[in-house]
């Protein structure tokens, strides 16, 4: 463990790891014209489309954990870049559905390969991507992500 992490809280370590990952992905996908947030959106969209889905912006926001307004902004930028098409949902005229264009699918396939390589590097100290430790780590992360958090602070709860 690095000396900067000694005595650190789990929350601080999660934050540091998430920042390390975001910066690494930003740098890795920049040559493809993407940011980390855009990558999260197109990679999720790619997987959903392969499963036969054409998600709404709201569905994609829920899936990625990004704010719906931010997904809308990202989708417009990706549409301008020719990577995503946005269309009205025929079942709900208020909803916007997203789909990758052919160019978007190609860029996303390339970005997924690059990010997969980063993931292999990150998980090497745990024995690699397919190791028992990495699977256990993924289960632990899933448990934490599935745990609801009350956004009210203790101080706010004590107020009359």
Beta strands, then each sheet from edge to edge (+ up, - down):
strand 1: 84-89
strand 2: 92-100
sheet 1: 1+ 2-
end
